[in-house]
Amino acid sequence: MPKYIIYFNQQWVGDHSAEWFSERGPLSRAVVAEMEEAGVVVFAGGLEEEIELAFGADDSGLVTGPITTTGEFLGGLTIINVATDEEAKMWGAKVGQACGWPQEIRRFKGN
């Protein structure tokens, strides 16, 4: 079965109150639990929000860090294993609704 990634860039999240964010956690965990029950989730998780704590590797294999960026960077991801694009879109929509911000859904090549 094909694998898909559902992800968001940290900059898509927007400014919200602490209360708003605290309400998103249970909703997001419920969707992940639903995916686990359906047997489609491979991995789900958020990433460290401080980009300065990330490391990079250049084309020569040199690892550097911390890195800084002025562009967008990944905030969290979910990898699912489903049979069709339609199923991937359905799960991506559920993740987006639970999180309260947009998600991008992409199929891995070769799957």
Biopython code that builds the backbone (N, CA, C, O; Angstrom):
import numpy as np
from Bio.PDB.StructureBuilder import StructureBuilder

atoms = [
    (1, "MET", "N", (0.840, -1.195, 0.000)),
    (1, "MET", "CA", (0.000, 0.000, 0.000)),
    (1, "MET", "C", (0.875, 1.245, 0.000)),
    (1, "MET", "O", (1.962, 1.246, 0.579)),
    (2, "PRO", "N", (0.406, 2.297, -0.645)),
    (2, "PRO", "CA", (1.176, 3.550, -0.666)),
    (2, "PRO", "C", (1.249, 4.204, 0.708)),
    (2, "PRO", "O", (0.332, 4.094, 1.522)),
    (3, "LYS", "N", (2.346, 4.877, 0.936)),
    (3, "LYS", "CA", (2.507, 5.674, 2.152)),
    (3, "LYS", "C", (2.380, 7.147, 1.783)),
    (3, "LYS", "O", (2.822, 7.573, 0.716)),
    (4, "TYR", "N", (1.785, 7.900, 2.660)),
    (4, "TYR", "CA", (1.582, 9.332, 2.476)),
    (4, "TYR", "C", (2.101, 10.059, 3.702)),
    (4, "TYR", "O", (2.105, 9.527, 4.812)),
    (5, "ILE", "N", (2.536, 11.283, 3.473)),
    (5, "ILE", "CA", (2.903, 12.155, 4.577)),
    (5, "ILE", "C", (1.864, 13.274, 4.650)),
    (5, "ILE", "O", (1.484, 13.863, 3.638)),
    (6, "ILE", "N", (1.431, 13.540, 5.838)),
    (6, "ILE", "CA", (0.536, 14.668, 6.128)),
    (6, "ILE", "C", (1.355, 15.578, 7.031)),
    (6, "ILE", "O", (1.790, 15.163, 8.106)),
    (7, "TYR", "N", (1.567, 16.813, 6.602)),
    (7, "TYR", "CA", (2.437, 17.674, 7.401)),
    (7, "TYR", "C", (2.014, 19.128, 7.315)),
    (7, "TYR", "O", (1.195, 19.520, 6.485)),
    (8, "PHE", "N", (2.607, 19.914, 8.211)),
    (8, "PHE", "CA", (2.375, 21.352, 8.194)),
    (8, "PHE", "C", (3.684, 22.063, 8.467)),
    (8, "PHE", "O", (4.583, 21.527, 9.116)),
    (9, "ASN", "N", (3.770, 23.265, 7.964)),
    (9, "ASN", "CA", (4.895, 24.140, 8.292)),
    (9, "ASN", "C", (4.524, 24.949, 9.521)),
    (9, "ASN", "O", (3.377, 25.368, 9.678)),
    (10, "GLN", "N", (5.488, 25.164, 10.380)),
    (10, "GLN", "CA", (5.243, 25.865, 11.629)),
    (10, "GLN", "C", (4.590, 27.234, 11.394)),
    (10, "GLN", "O", (3.766, 27.674, 12.195)),
    (11, "GLN", "N", (4.951, 27.891, 10.317)),
    (11, "GLN", "CA", (4.418, 29.224, 10.037)),
    (11, "GLN", "C", (2.933, 29.203, 9.689)),
    (11, "GLN", "O", (2.293, 30.255, 9.709)),
    (12, "TRP", "N", (2.368, 28.045, 9.372)),
    (12, "TRP", "CA", (0.941, 27.938, 9.047)),
    (12, "TRP", "C", (0.069, 27.961, 10.298)),
    (12, "TRP", "O", (-1.145, 28.140, 10.202)),
    (13, "VAL", "N", (0.675, 27.784, 11.465)),
    (13, "VAL", "CA", (-0.086, 27.636, 12.694)),
    (13, "VAL", "C", (-0.786, 28.931, 13.087)),
    (13, "VAL", "O", (-1.955, 28.903, 13.472)),
    (14, "GLY", "N", (-0.115, 30.034, 13.001)),
    (14, "GLY", "CA", (-0.728, 31.304, 13.367)),
    (14, "GLY", "C", (-0.652, 31.580, 14.853)),
    (14, "GLY", "O", (-0.217, 30.736, 15.636)),
    (15, "ASP", "N", (-1.074, 32.759, 15.229)),
    (15, "ASP", "CA", (-1.051, 33.185, 16.627)),
    (15, "ASP", "C", (-2.393, 32.868, 17.277)),
    (15, "ASP", "O", (-3.449, 33.280, 16.797)),
    (16, "HIS", "N", (-2.327, 32.132, 18.369)),
    (16, "HIS", "CA", (-3.528, 31.757, 19.104)),
    (16, "HIS", "C", (-3.216, 31.810, 20.597)),
    (16, "HIS", "O", (-2.056, 31.834, 21.009)),
    (17, "SER", "N", (-4.264, 31.828, 21.379)),
    (17, "SER", "CA", (-4.091, 31.850, 22.830)),
    (17, "SER", "C", (-3.658, 30.471, 23.339)),
    (17, "SER", "O", (-3.825, 29.462, 22.654)),
    (18, "ALA", "N", (-3.102, 30.448, 24.545)),
    (18, "ALA", "CA", (-2.702, 29.189, 25.174)),
    (18, "ALA", "C", (-3.925, 28.277, 25.342)),
    (18, "ALA", "O", (-3.822, 27.060, 25.185)),
    (19, "GLU", "N", (-5.059, 28.861, 25.657)),
    (19, "GLU", "CA", (-6.292, 28.083, 25.807)),
    (19, "GLU", "C", (-6.674, 27.409, 24.491)),
    (19, "GLU", "O", (-7.060, 26.240, 24.482)),
    (20, "TRP", "N", (-6.569, 28.139, 23.381)),
    (20, "TRP", "CA", (-6.881, 27.576, 22.059)),
    (20, "TRP", "C", (-5.978, 26.382, 21.782)),
    (20, "TRP", "O", (-6.453, 25.331, 21.352)),
    (21, "PHE", "N", (-4.672, 26.536, 22.026)),
    (21, "PHE", "CA", (-3.735, 25.440, 21.783)),
    (21, "PHE", "C", (-4.040, 24.246, 22.683)),
    (21, "PHE", "O", (-3.956, 23.103, 22.235)),
    (22, "SER", "N", (-4.390, 24.491, 23.933)),
    (22, "SER", "CA", (-4.664, 23.380, 24.848)),
    (22, "SER", "C", (-5.877, 22.571, 24.397)),
    (22, "SER", "O", (-5.965, 21.378, 24.686)),
    (23, "GLU", "N", (-6.800, 23.200, 23.699)),
    (23, "GLU", "CA", (-7.968, 22.501, 23.167)),
    (23, "GLU", "C", (-7.619, 21.645, 21.950)),
    (23, "GLU", "O", (-8.314, 20.668, 21.670)),
    (24, "ARG", "N", (-6.556, 21.992, 21.223)),
    (24, "ARG", "CA", (-6.185, 21.262, 20.007)),
    (24, "ARG", "C", (-5.558, 19.909, 20.322)),
    (24, "ARG", "O", (-5.757, 18.949, 19.578)),
    (25, "GLY", "N", (-4.805, 19.821, 21.414)),
    (25, "GLY", "CA", (-4.109, 18.583, 21.765)),
    (25, "GLY", "C", (-5.024, 17.368, 21.839)),
    (25, "GLY", "O", (-4.764, 16.367, 21.172)),
    (26, "PRO", "N", (-6.090, 17.431, 22.635)),
    (26, "PRO", "CA", (-6.993, 16.276, 22.714)),
    (26, "PRO", "C", (-7.627, 15.925, 21.365)),
    (26, "PRO", "O", (-7.810, 14.749, 21.052)),
    (27, "LEU", "N", (-7.957, 16.932, 20.578)),
    (27, "LEU", "CA", (-8.549, 16.673, 19.261)),
    (27, "LEU", "C", (-7.547, 15.953, 18.349)),
    (27, "LEU", "O", (-7.898, 14.999, 17.654)),
    (28, "SER", "N", (-6.308, 16.422, 18.365)),
    (28, "SER", "CA", (-5.266, 15.808, 17.534)),
    (28, "SER", "C", (-4.973, 14.382, 17.990)),
    (28, "SER", "O", (-4.846, 13.476, 17.167)),
    (29, "ARG", "N", (-4.867, 14.189, 19.286)),
    (29, "ARG", "CA", (-4.609, 12.834, 19.806)),
    (29, "ARG", "C", (-5.758, 11.887, 19.467)),
    (29, "ARG", "O", (-5.530, 10.701, 19.228)),
    (30, "ALA", "N", (-6.980, 12.395, 19.445)),
    (30, "ALA", "CA", (-8.136, 11.564, 19.095)),
    (30, "ALA", "C", (-8.057, 11.099, 17.637)),
    (30, "ALA", "O", (-8.393, 9.954, 17.332)),
    (31, "VAL", "N", (-7.617, 11.974, 16.746)),
    (31, "VAL", "CA", (-7.474, 11.578, 15.339)),
    (31, "VAL", "C", (-6.374, 10.536, 15.197)),
    (31, "VAL", "O", (-6.537, 9.561, 14.464)),
    (32, "VAL", "N", (-5.265, 10.728, 15.882)),
    (32, "VAL", "CA", (-4.186, 9.733, 15.832)),
    (32, "VAL", "C", (-4.690, 8.396, 16.377)),
    (32, "VAL", "O", (-4.391, 7.347, 15.806)),
    (33, "ALA", "N", (-5.441, 8.420, 17.460)),
    (33, "ALA", "CA", (-6.002, 7.185, 18.011)),
    (33, "ALA", "C", (-6.938, 6.515, 17.007)),
    (33, "ALA", "O", (-6.945, 5.290, 16.879)),
    (34, "GLU", "N", (-7.716, 7.311, 16.307)),
    (34, "GLU", "CA", (-8.611, 6.781, 15.271)),
    (34, "GLU", "C", (-7.802, 6.136, 14.147)),
    (34, "GLU", "O", (-8.169, 5.074, 13.644)),
    (35, "MET", "N", (-6.697, 6.781, 13.754)),
    (35, "MET", "CA", (-5.826, 6.208, 12.730)),
    (35, "MET", "C", (-5.202, 4.897, 13.200)),
    (35, "MET", "O", (-5.109, 3.932, 12.441)),
    (36, "GLU", "N", (-4.774, 4.876, 14.470)),
    (36, "GLU", "CA", (-4.195, 3.645, 15.033)),
    (36, "GLU", "C", (-5.221, 2.522, 15.025)),
    (36, "GLU", "O", (-4.911, 1.386, 14.666)),
    (37, "GLU", "N", (-6.446, 2.849, 15.422)),
    (37, "GLU", "CA", (-7.516, 1.855, 15.433)),
    (37, "GLU", "C", (-7.805, 1.329, 14.025)),
    (37, "GLU", "O", (-8.106, 0.149, 13.847)),
    (38, "ALA", "N", (-7.711, 2.207, 13.033)),
    (38, "ALA", "CA", (-7.934, 1.813, 11.638)),
    (38, "ALA", "C", (-6.714, 1.102, 11.046)),
    (38, "ALA", "O", (-6.788, 0.544, 9.952)),
    (39, "GLY", "N", (-5.604, 1.123, 11.767)),
    (39, "GLY", "CA", (-4.401, 0.444, 11.302)),
    (39, "GLY", "C", (-3.678, 1.146, 10.175)),
    (39, "GLY", "O", (-3.001, 0.498, 9.377)),
    (40, "VAL", "N", (-3.809, 2.480, 10.091)),
    (40, "VAL", "CA", (-3.188, 3.208, 8.977)),
    (40, "VAL", "C", (-2.000, 4.068, 9.388)),
    (40, "VAL", "O", (-1.208, 4.463, 8.533)),
    (41, "VAL", "N", (-1.857, 4.365, 10.665)),
    (41, "VAL", "CA", (-0.792, 5.274, 11.084)),
    (41, "VAL", "C", (0.539, 4.523, 11.175)),
    (41, "VAL", "O", (0.620, 3.437, 11.749)),
    (42, "VAL", "N", (1.568, 5.120, 10.601)),
    (42, "VAL", "CA", (2.930, 4.616, 10.702)),
    (42, "VAL", "C", (3.669, 5.413, 11.772)),
    (42, "VAL", "O", (4.394, 4.850, 12.592)),
    (43, "PHE", "N", (3.477, 6.727, 11.752)),
    (43, "PHE", "CA", (4.118, 7.630, 12.709)),
    (43, "PHE", "C", (3.344, 8.933, 12.740)),
    (43, "PHE", "O", (2.817, 9.376, 11.720)),
    (44, "ALA", "N", (3.277, 9.546, 13.909)),
    (44, "ALA", "CA", (2.681, 10.879, 14.038)),
    (44, "ALA", "C", (3.405, 11.625, 15.148)),
    (44, "ALA", "O", (3.665, 11.062, 16.211)),
    (45, "GLY", "N", (3.729, 12.883, 14.907)),
    (45, "GLY", "CA", (4.359, 13.666, 15.949)),
    (45, "GLY", "C", (4.681, 15.080, 15.524)),
    (45, "GLY", "O", (4.819, 15.384, 14.339)),
    (46, "GLY", "N", (4.795, 15.923, 16.508)),
    (46, "GLY", "CA", (5.219, 17.300, 16.285)),
    (46, "GLY", "C", (6.724, 17.399, 16.433)),
    (46, "GLY", "O", (7.363, 16.518, 17.010)),
    (47, "LEU", "N", (7.278, 18.464, 15.915)),
    (47, "LEU", "CA", (8.716, 18.697, 15.991)),
    (47, "LEU", "C", (9.012, 19.865, 16.927)),
    (47, "LEU", "O", (8.143, 20.691, 17.208)),
    (48, "GLU", "N", (10.232, 19.916, 17.394)),
    (48, "GLU", "CA", (10.696, 21.027, 18.216)),
    (48, "GLU", "C", (10.377, 22.331, 17.490)),
    (48, "GLU", "O", (10.718, 22.491, 16.318)),
    (49, "GLU", "N", (9.732, 23.250, 18.177)),
    (49, "GLU", "CA", (9.313, 24.500, 17.541)),
    (49, "GLU", "C", (10.460, 25.481, 17.325)),
    (49, "GLU", "O", (10.374, 26.335, 16.442)),
    (50, "GLU", "N", (11.513, 25.381, 18.096)),
    (50, "GLU", "CA", (12.631, 26.318, 17.980)),
    (50, "GLU", "C", (13.595, 25.847, 16.901)),
    (50, "GLU", "O", (14.370, 24.917, 17.124)),
    (51, "ILE", "N", (13.552, 26.480, 15.731)),
    (51, "ILE", "CA", (14.377, 26.067, 14.599)),
    (51, "ILE", "C", (15.867, 26.162, 14.925)),
    (51, "ILE", "O", (16.679, 25.466, 14.316)),
    (52, "GLU", "N", (16.224, 27.005, 15.863)),
    (52, "GLU", "CA", (17.619, 27.152, 16.248)),
    (52, "GLU", "C", (18.178, 25.881, 16.887)),
    (52, "GLU", "O", (19.395, 25.732, 17.001)),
    (53, "LEU", "N", (17.306, 24.969, 17.304)),
    (53, "LEU", "CA", (17.734, 23.709, 17.901)),
    (53, "LEU", "C", (17.907, 22.604, 16.861)),
    (53, "LEU", "O", (18.294, 21.486, 17.201)),
    (54, "ALA", "N", (17.620, 22.915, 15.592)),
    (54, "ALA", "CA", (17.752, 21.928, 14.511)),
    (54, "ALA", "C", (19.181, 21.900, 13.981)),
    (54, "ALA", "O", (19.942, 22.850, 14.163)),
    (55, "PHE", "N", (19.526, 20.822, 13.338)),
    (55, "PHE", "CA", (20.835, 20.664, 12.717)),
    (55, "PHE", "C", (20.650, 20.461, 11.229)),
    (55, "PHE", "O", (19.583, 20.038, 10.785)),
    (56, "GLY", "N", (21.676, 20.757, 10.460)),
    (56, "GLY", "CA", (21.632, 20.579, 9.022)),
    (56, "GLY", "C", (22.811, 19.748, 8.556)),
    (56, "GLY", "O", (23.805, 19.611, 9.269)),
    (57, "ALA", "N", (22.697, 19.196, 7.363)),
    (57, "ALA", "CA", (23.805, 18.470, 6.744)),
    (57, "ALA", "C", (23.920, 18.965, 5.308)),
    (57, "ALA", "O", (22.927, 19.017, 4.583)),
    (58, "ASP", "N", (25.131, 19.329, 4.898)),
    (58, "ASP", "CA", (25.300, 19.818, 3.532)),
    (58, "ASP", "C", (25.600, 18.658, 2.581)),
    (58, "ASP", "O", (25.653, 17.500, 2.994)),
    (59, "ASP", "N", (25.794, 18.987, 1.312)),
    (59, "ASP", "CA", (25.984, 17.950, 0.304)),
    (59, "ASP", "C", (27.308, 17.198, 0.426)),
    (59, "ASP", "O", (27.510, 16.196, -0.260)),
    (60, "SER", "N", (28.204, 17.663, 1.282)),
    (60, "SER", "CA", (29.460, 16.934, 1.506)),
    (60, "SER", "C", (29.359, 16.029, 2.737)),
    (60, "SER", "O", (30.297, 15.301, 3.060)),
    (61, "GLY", "N", (28.219, 16.083, 3.415)),
    (61, "GLY", "CA", (28.019, 15.273, 4.606)),
    (61, "GLY", "C", (28.380, 15.977, 5.899)),
    (61, "GLY", "O", (28.277, 15.393, 6.978)),
    (62, "LEU", "N", (28.803, 17.236, 5.795)),
    (62, "LEU", "CA", (29.149, 18.006, 6.988)),
    (62, "LEU", "C", (27.871, 18.360, 7.745)),
    (62, "LEU", "O", (26.939, 18.924, 7.172)),
    (63, "VAL", "N", (27.835, 18.030, 9.016)),
    (63, "VAL", "CA", (26.691, 18.352, 9.854)),
    (63, "VAL", "C", (26.980, 19.657, 10.571)),
    (63, "VAL", "O", (28.032, 19.829, 11.187)),
    (64, "THR", "N", (26.032, 20.567, 10.480)),
    (64, "THR", "CA", (26.171, 21.871, 11.106)),
    (64, "THR", "C", (24.994, 22.111, 12.030)),
    (64, "THR", "O", (24.005, 21.378, 12.017)),
    (65, "GLY", "N", (25.121, 23.124, 12.809)),
    (65, "GLY", "CA", (24.000, 23.471, 13.662)),
    (65, "GLY", "C", (24.492, 24.303, 14.824)),
    (65, "GLY", "O", (25.690, 24.308, 15.109)),
    (66, "PRO", "N", (23.644, 24.977, 15.471)),
    (66, "PRO", "CA", (22.242, 25.064, 15.080)),
    (66, "PRO", "C", (22.057, 25.847, 13.778)),
    (66, "PRO", "O", (22.896, 26.661, 13.391)),
    (67, "ILE", "N", (20.941, 25.575, 13.124)),
    (67, "ILE", "CA", (20.652, 26.273, 11.871)),
    (67, "ILE", "C", (19.648, 27.379, 12.138)),
    (67, "ILE", "O", (18.917, 27.349, 13.128)),
    (68, "THR", "N", (19.623, 28.338, 11.255)),
    (68, "THR", "CA", (18.587, 29.364, 11.299)),
    (68, "THR", "C", (18.028, 29.490, 9.903)),
    (68, "THR", "O", (18.697, 29.158, 8.924)),
    (69, "THR", "N", (16.822, 29.960, 9.812)),
    (69, "THR", "CA", (16.183, 30.102, 8.515)),
    (69, "THR", "C", (15.198, 31.264, 8.565)),
    (69, "THR", "O", (14.647, 31.584, 9.618)),
    (70, "THR", "N", (14.994, 31.868, 7.446)),
    (70, "THR", "CA", (13.956, 32.893, 7.351)),
    (70, "THR", "C", (12.766, 32.353, 6.591)),
    (70, "THR", "O", (11.751, 33.038, 6.458)),
    (71, "GLY", "N", (12.878, 31.111, 6.081)),
    (71, "GLY", "CA", (11.791, 30.490, 5.333)),
    (71, "GLY", "C", (10.923, 29.633, 6.226)),
    (71, "GLY", "O", (11.053, 29.650, 7.450)),
    (72, "GLU", "N", (10.027, 28.877, 5.592)),
    (72, "GLU", "CA", (9.157, 27.983, 6.336)),
    (72, "GLU", "C", (9.919, 26.738, 6.761)),
    (72, "GLU", "O", (10.882, 26.336, 6.109)),
    (73, "PHE", "N", (9.484, 26.134, 7.853)),
    (73, "PHE", "CA", (10.088, 24.893, 8.293)),
    (73, "PHE", "C", (9.020, 23.985, 8.884)),
    (73, "PHE", "O", (7.995, 24.446, 9.387)),
    (74, "LEU", "N", (9.279, 22.699, 8.813)),
    (74, "LEU", "CA", (8.336, 21.676, 9.227)),
    (74, "LEU", "C", (8.009, 21.784, 10.700)),
    (74, "LEU", "O", (8.897, 21.962, 11.534)),
    (75, "GLY", "N", (6.724, 21.676, 11.018)),
    (75, "GLY", "CA", (6.281, 21.755, 12.400)),
    (75, "GLY", "C", (5.823, 20.417, 12.957)),
    (75, "GLY", "O", (5.947, 20.172, 14.157)),
    (76, "GLY", "N", (5.298, 19.557, 12.110)),
    (76, "GLY", "CA", (4.830, 18.248, 12.552)),
    (76, "GLY", "C", (4.440, 17.411, 11.364)),
    (76, "GLY", "O", (4.217, 17.928, 10.269)),
    (77, "LEU", "N", (4.358, 16.113, 11.582)),
    (77, "LEU", "CA", (4.046, 15.228, 10.464)),
    (77, "LEU", "C", (3.365, 13.963, 10.941)),
    (77, "LEU", "O", (3.494, 13.549, 12.093)),
    (78, "THR", "N", (2.636, 13.364, 10.012)),
    (78, "THR", "CA", (2.006, 12.076, 10.206)),
    (78, "THR", "C", (2.274, 11.269, 8.946)),
    (78, "THR", "O", (2.121, 11.775, 7.835)),
    (79, "ILE", "N", (2.668, 10.028, 9.118)),
    (79, "ILE", "CA", (2.860, 9.143, 7.975)),
    (79, "ILE", "C", (1.805, 8.051, 8.084)),
    (79, "ILE", "O", (1.653, 7.405, 9.121)),
    (80, "ILE", "N", (1.077, 7.861, 6.981)),
    (80, "ILE", "CA", (0.012, 6.856, 6.968)),
    (80, "ILE", "C", (0.237, 5.903, 5.801)),
    (80, "ILE", "O", (0.933, 6.223, 4.838)),
    (81, "ASN", "N", (-0.362, 4.737, 5.910)),
    (81, "ASN", "CA", (-0.278, 3.707, 4.902)),
    (81, "ASN", "C", (-1.702, 3.353, 4.510)),
    (81, "ASN", "O", (-2.378, 2.605, 5.217)),
    (82, "VAL", "N", (-2.161, 3.892, 3.378)),
    (82, "VAL", "CA", (-3.535, 3.674, 2.911)),
    (82, "VAL", "C", (-3.518, 3.305, 1.439)),
    (82, "VAL", "O", (-2.512, 3.501, 0.756)),
    (83, "ALA", "N", (-4.628, 2.771, 0.947)),
    (83, "ALA", "CA", (-4.689, 2.250, -0.408)),
    (83, "ALA", "C", (-4.900, 3.313, -1.483)),
    (83, "ALA", "O", (-4.481, 3.123, -2.624)),
    (84, "THR", "N", (-5.542, 4.426, -1.136)),
    (84, "THR", "CA", (-5.934, 5.372, -2.180)),
    (84, "THR", "C", (-5.664, 6.827, -1.785)),
    (84, "THR", "O", (-5.521, 7.159, -0.608)),
    (85, "ASP", "N", (-5.600, 7.672, -2.803)),
    (85, "ASP", "CA", (-5.486, 9.107, -2.572)),
    (85, "ASP", "C", (-6.676, 9.620, -1.759)),
    (85, "ASP", "O", (-6.524, 10.495, -0.906)),
    (86, "GLU", "N", (-7.857, 9.070, -2.031)),
    (86, "GLU", "CA", (-9.057, 9.529, -1.334)),
    (86, "GLU", "C", (-8.960, 9.276, 0.163)),
    (86, "GLU", "O", (-9.350, 10.121, 0.969)),
    (87, "GLU", "N", (-8.435, 8.100, 0.536)),
    (87, "GLU", "CA", (-8.259, 7.811, 1.958)),
    (87, "GLU", "C", (-7.247, 8.769, 2.580)),
    (87, "GLU", "O", (-7.451, 9.259, 3.691)),
    (88, "ALA", "N", (-6.161, 9.033, 1.864)),
    (88, "ALA", "CA", (-5.142, 9.965, 2.367)),
    (88, "ALA", "C", (-5.738, 11.355, 2.558)),
    (88, "ALA", "O", (-5.462, 12.018, 3.557)),
    (89, "LYS", "N", (-6.543, 11.792, 1.614)),
    (89, "LYS", "CA", (-7.180, 13.106, 1.730)),
    (89, "LYS", "C", (-8.134, 13.165, 2.925)),
    (89, "LYS", "O", (-8.196, 14.171, 3.631)),
    (90, "MET", "N", (-8.875, 12.075, 3.141)),
    (90, "MET", "CA", (-9.815, 12.030, 4.257)),
    (90, "MET", "C", (-9.072, 12.163, 5.583)),
    (90, "MET", "O", (-9.483, 12.934, 6.450)),
    (91, "TRP", "N", (-7.968, 11.408, 5.747)),
    (91, "TRP", "CA", (-7.207, 11.496, 6.987)),
    (91, "TRP", "C", (-6.539, 12.862, 7.118)),
    (91, "TRP", "O", (-6.495, 13.424, 8.212)),
    (92, "GLY", "N", (-6.023, 13.397, 6.024)),
    (92, "GLY", "CA", (-5.415, 14.723, 6.063)),
    (92, "GLY", "C", (-6.404, 15.790, 6.486)),
    (92, "GLY", "O", (-6.062, 16.702, 7.238)),
    (93, "ALA", "N", (-7.639, 15.673, 6.000)),
    (93, "ALA", "CA", (-8.681, 16.630, 6.385)),
    (93, "ALA", "C", (-8.989, 16.525, 7.880)),
    (93, "ALA", "O", (-9.197, 17.537, 8.549)),
    (94, "LYS", "N", (-9.017, 15.303, 8.393)),
    (94, "LYS", "CA", (-9.277, 15.118, 9.829)),
    (94, "LYS", "C", (-8.144, 15.710, 10.668)),
    (94, "LYS", "O", (-8.394, 16.352, 11.687)),
    (95, "VAL", "N", (-6.909, 15.494, 10.241)),
    (95, "VAL", "CA", (-5.765, 16.057, 10.964)),
    (95, "VAL", "C", (-5.844, 17.584, 10.946)),
    (95, "VAL", "O", (-5.671, 18.231, 11.979)),
    (96, "GLY", "N", (-6.108, 18.160, 9.764)),
    (96, "GLY", "CA", (-6.196, 19.610, 9.634)),
    (96, "GLY", "C", (-7.291, 20.206, 10.507)),
    (96, "GLY", "O", (-7.100, 21.245, 11.140)),
    (97, "GLN", "N", (-8.441, 19.538, 10.533)),
    (97, "GLN", "CA", (-9.546, 20.034, 11.346)),
    (97, "GLN", "C", (-9.190, 19.961, 12.830)),
    (97, "GLN", "O", (-9.473, 20.893, 13.583)),
    (98, "ALA", "N", (-8.572, 18.864, 13.249)),
    (98, "ALA", "CA", (-8.215, 18.711, 14.659)),
    (98, "ALA", "C", (-7.159, 19.733, 15.079)),
    (98, "ALA", "O", (-7.253, 20.335, 16.149)),
    (99, "CYS", "N", (-6.152, 19.919, 14.219)),
    (99, "CYS", "CA", (-5.079, 20.864, 14.546)),
    (99, "CYS", "C", (-5.549, 22.308, 14.476)),
    (99, "CYS", "O", (-5.122, 23.150, 15.266)),
    (100, "GLY", "N", (-6.425, 22.584, 13.531)),
    (100, "GLY", "CA", (-6.900, 23.953, 13.355)),
    (100, "GLY", "C", (-6.042, 24.765, 12.409)),
    (100, "GLY", "O", (-6.106, 25.994, 12.413)),
    (101, "TRP", "N", (-5.236, 24.089, 11.592)),
    (101, "TRP", "CA", (-4.440, 24.776, 10.570)),
    (101, "TRP", "C", (-4.238, 23.853, 9.385)),
    (101, "TRP", "O", (-4.443, 22.645, 9.500)),
    (102, "PRO", "N", (-3.834, 24.408, 8.237)),
    (102, "PRO", "CA", (-3.719, 23.616, 7.007)),
    (102, "PRO", "C", (-2.686, 22.494, 7.114)),
    (102, "PRO", "O", (-1.736, 22.560, 7.893)),
    (103, "GLN", "N", (-2.908, 21.482, 6.314)),
    (103, "GLN", "CA", (-1.995, 20.351, 6.190)),
    (103, "GLN", "C", (-1.719, 20.130, 4.706)),
    (103, "GLN", "O", (-2.560, 20.425, 3.857)),
    (104, "GLU", "N", (-0.565, 19.621, 4.412)),
    (104, "GLU", "CA", (-0.260, 19.203, 3.047)),
    (104, "GLU", "C", (-0.186, 17.683, 3.056)),
    (104, "GLU", "O", (0.348, 17.087, 3.991)),
    (105, "ILE", "N", (-0.723, 17.061, 2.015)),
    (105, "ILE", "CA", (-0.766, 15.605, 1.910)),
    (105, "ILE", "C", (-0.019, 15.214, 0.647)),
    (105, "ILE", "O", (-0.363, 15.652, -0.451)),
    (106, "ARG", "N", (1.012, 14.380, 0.809)),
    (106, "ARG", "CA", (1.820, 13.976, -0.343)),
    (106, "ARG", "C", (2.135, 12.491, -0.262)),
    (106, "ARG", "O", (2.383, 11.941, 0.811)),
    (107, "ARG", "N", (2.117, 11.864, -1.423)),
    (107, "ARG", "CA", (2.427, 10.434, -1.519)),
    (107, "ARG", "C", (3.950, 10.268, -1.659)),
    (107, "ARG", "O", (4.609, 11.028, -2.369)),
    (108, "PHE", "N", (4.483, 9.266, -0.972)),
    (108, "PHE", "CA", (5.892, 8.952, -1.134)),
    (108, "PHE", "C", (6.095, 8.303, -2.502)),
    (108, "PHE", "O", (5.265, 7.505, -2.938)),
    (109, "LYS", "N", (7.162, 8.628, -3.163)),
    (109, "LYS", "CA", (7.508, 8.007, -4.442)),
    (109, "LYS", "C", (7.864, 6.546, -4.223)),
    (109, "LYS", "O", (8.397, 6.171, -3.179)),
    (110, "GLY", "N", (7.564, 5.733, -5.217)),
    (110, "GLY", "CA", (7.969, 4.340, -5.169)),
    (110, "GLY", "C", (7.081, 3.459, -4.301)),
    (110, "GLY", "O", (7.405, 2.290, -4.087)),
    (111, "ASN", "N", (5.986, 3.980, -3.804)),
    (111, "ASN", "CA", (5.091, 3.181, -2.972)),
    (111, "ASN", "C", (3.801, 2.909, -3.702)),
    (111, "ASN", "O", (2.913, 2.248, -3.163)),
]
sb = StructureBuilder()
sb.init_structure("model")
sb.init_model(0)
sb.init_chain("A")
sb.init_seg("    ")
for serial, (resi, resn, name, xyz) in enumerate(atoms, 1):
    if name == "N":
        sb.init_residue(resn, " ", resi, " ")
    sb.init_atom(name, np.array(xyz, "f"), 0.0, 1.0, " ", f" {name:<3s}", serial, name[0])
structure = sb.get_structure()
